[in-house]
Amino acid sequence: MKTLAFDTATSLGAVCALSTGEYARRATAGELLAAVDELVDDPAELDAIVAGRGPGSFTGIRIGLATGRSLAQTLDVPLKGASTLDGFAAGALPVIDARRGEVFVPGPRVCRPEQLDVDGKVLVGDGAVRYRGVFEESGATVPSDDDPAHVPDPLLYLAHATDDVEPLYVRDPDARPRP
């Protein structure tokens, strides 16, 4: 089974992989289709698509899920979803930048960096990089900024994929309809 998996939820850009072990990484979510094109010679050979559904950047999540839905419908293949937090290797605590001085962590939940008990833990993800000082002062280890452990691996989504392809925002949006 040949599956395309990708995610655009973090600030580290679009990541894309095939179940055959081939990878592409792009600097922006807007370059996701270029990454897909780089990996997929014949889209008719795809059997399924797995899209990261967050948490992370609102716009990034929407780009990834809209692209996943469009490709799946066009190619007539199933679309599955997985939490972006599932894209990080076991043994490390994934921490995704939630903006506004907050981070997303497994649960999933959102909190301030100083609220996490991280003593003795290894933290990965763009939130771990952004709040490195806070976490290291609390006893955590954060790999160097350019360590690939900070980028979610979409192949890890294959084991966690479900039929749920709704966005995983974790917190309520700032925008509200007018009364």
C-alpha positions as CSV (number, residue, x, y, z in Angstrom):
1,M,0.0,0.0,0.0
2,K,1.5,3.3,-1.0
3,T,0.4,6.1,1.3
4,L,1.2,9.8,1.1
5,A,1.4,11.5,4.5
6,F,2.0,15.2,5.2
7,D,1.7,18.0,7.8
8,T,1.7,21.8,7.6
9,A,0.8,22.6,11.2
10,T,4.1,23.7,12.7
11,S,6.2,26.8,12.0
12,L,9.0,24.5,10.6
13,G,7.1,24.2,7.3
14,A,5.5,21.5,5.3
15,V,6.8,17.9,5.7
16,C,5.8,15.2,3.3
17,A,6.6,11.5,3.0
18,L,5.6,8.3,1.2
19,S,5.2,5.0,3.0
20,T,8.1,3.8,1.0
21,G,10.4,6.0,3.1
22,E,10.9,8.9,0.8
23,Y,10.8,12.4,2.3
24,A,10.5,16.0,1.2
25,R,10.5,19.1,3.3
26,R,9.5,22.6,2.3
27,A,10.0,26.0,4.0
28,T,6.3,27.0,3.9
29,A,2.9,25.3,3.9
30,G,2.2,26.9,0.6
31,E,4.9,24.7,-1.0
32,L,3.2,21.5,0.1
33,L,2.1,20.6,-3.5
34,A,5.6,21.1,-4.7
35,A,6.8,18.6,-2.1
36,V,4.0,16.1,-3.2
37,D,5.0,16.6,-6.8
38,E,8.6,15.9,-5.9
39,L,7.7,12.6,-4.2
40,V,4.8,11.2,-6.2
41,D,5.7,10.3,-9.8
42,D,2.2,8.8,-10.6
43,P,-0.6,10.0,-8.3
44,A,-2.7,7.0,-9.5
45,E,-0.4,4.7,-7.6
46,L,-1.5,6.2,-4.2
47,D,-3.8,4.0,-2.1
48,A,-4.4,6.5,0.7
49,I,-3.5,9.9,2.2
50,V,-2.9,10.9,5.8
51,A,-2.9,14.5,6.8
52,G,-1.8,16.1,10.0
53,R,-4.7,17.8,11.7
54,G,-3.0,19.8,14.4
55,P,-2.6,21.2,16.9
56,G,-0.5,24.0,15.5
57,S,-0.9,27.0,13.3
58,F,-4.6,27.7,12.4
59,T,-3.7,28.6,8.8
60,G,-1.2,25.7,8.4
61,I,-3.8,23.2,9.6
62,R,-6.4,24.5,7.2
63,I,-3.9,24.3,4.3
64,G,-2.9,20.8,5.1
65,L,-6.5,19.5,5.5
66,A,-7.8,21.3,2.5
67,T,-5.0,19.9,0.4
68,G,-5.6,16.4,1.8
69,R,-9.3,16.6,1.1
70,S,-8.8,17.9,-2.5
71,L,-6.2,15.2,-3.4
72,A,-8.2,12.4,-1.8
73,Q,-11.4,13.4,-3.6
74,T,-9.6,13.9,-7.0
75,L,-7.7,10.6,-6.7
76,D,-10.6,8.7,-5.2
77,V,-8.6,7.4,-2.3
78,P,-9.3,7.5,1.4
79,L,-8.2,10.4,3.6
80,K,-7.1,9.7,7.2
81,G,-6.0,12.2,9.9
82,A,-3.5,12.1,12.7
83,S,-2.5,14.5,15.4
84,T,0.7,16.5,14.7
85,L,1.8,15.4,18.1
86,D,2.0,11.8,16.9
87,G,4.7,12.8,14.4
88,F,7.4,12.9,17.1
89,A,9.6,10.0,18.1
90,A,8.8,8.1,21.3
91,G,10.8,9.0,24.3
92,A,10.7,12.8,23.8
93,L,7.9,15.2,24.8
94,P,6.6,17.1,21.7
95,V,6.0,20.8,22.4
96,I,4.4,22.8,19.6
97,D,4.4,26.6,19.5
98,A,0.9,27.8,20.1
99,R,1.8,31.5,19.9
100,R,0.6,33.9,22.6
101,G,3.2,32.7,25.0
102,E,1.7,29.2,25.0
103,V,2.6,25.7,23.8
104,F,0.6,22.6,22.7
105,V,1.5,19.3,24.4
106,P,0.1,15.8,24.4
107,G,-3.4,15.5,25.8
108,P,-3.7,17.5,23.7
109,R,-3.8,20.7,25.7
110,V,-2.4,24.2,25.7
111,C,-0.5,25.8,28.5
112,R,2.2,28.3,29.3
113,P,5.8,26.9,29.0
114,E,6.5,27.5,32.7
115,Q,3.5,25.4,33.7
116,L,5.0,22.2,32.3
117,D,6.9,19.8,34.6
118,V,9.8,19.0,32.3
119,D,12.6,18.2,34.7
120,G,14.7,15.4,33.2
121,K,12.7,15.2,29.9
122,V,13.9,15.7,26.3
123,L,11.6,18.2,24.5
124,V,11.3,18.4,20.7
125,G,9.3,20.6,18.4
126,D,9.1,24.3,17.4
127,G,7.8,25.2,20.9
128,A,10.7,23.5,22.5
129,V,13.1,25.6,20.4
130,R,11.2,28.8,21.0
131,Y,11.1,28.4,24.8
132,R,14.5,26.7,25.1
133,G,15.6,29.0,28.0
134,V,12.5,28.4,30.1
135,F,12.6,24.6,29.6
136,E,16.4,24.2,30.2
137,E,16.1,26.3,33.4
138,S,13.5,23.8,34.5
139,G,15.8,20.8,33.9
140,A,14.8,19.8,30.4
141,T,17.0,18.9,27.5
142,V,16.3,20.5,24.1
143,P,18.3,19.3,21.1
144,S,20.1,21.9,19.0
145,D,17.8,24.0,16.8
146,D,18.7,22.2,13.6
147,D,18.1,18.7,15.0
148,P,15.7,16.9,12.8
149,A,13.9,15.6,15.9
150,H,12.1,19.0,16.0
151,V,10.3,18.3,12.7
152,P,7.3,16.0,12.8
153,D,7.8,12.8,10.8
154,P,4.7,12.1,8.8
155,L,5.5,8.4,8.5
156,L,4.8,8.1,12.2
157,Y,1.2,9.2,11.4
158,L,0.6,5.9,9.6
159,A,0.3,4.0,12.9
160,H,-2.0,6.6,14.4
161,A,-4.2,7.5,11.4
162,T,-7.9,7.5,12.0
163,D,-11.0,8.4,10.0
164,D,-11.1,11.7,12.0
165,V,-10.0,14.5,9.6
166,E,-11.4,17.4,11.6
167,P,-9.0,20.1,12.6
168,L,-7.5,19.7,16.1
169,Y,-7.3,23.3,17.3
170,V,-7.3,22.6,21.0
171,R,-8.3,26.2,21.9
172,D,-11.2,28.4,20.8
173,P,-10.5,30.9,18.0
174,D,-9.9,34.5,18.6
175,A,-12.4,35.6,16.0
176,R,-16.0,35.7,17.0
177,P,-19.2,36.5,15.1
178,R,-20.7,39.8,15.9
179,P,-23.9,39.6,18.0
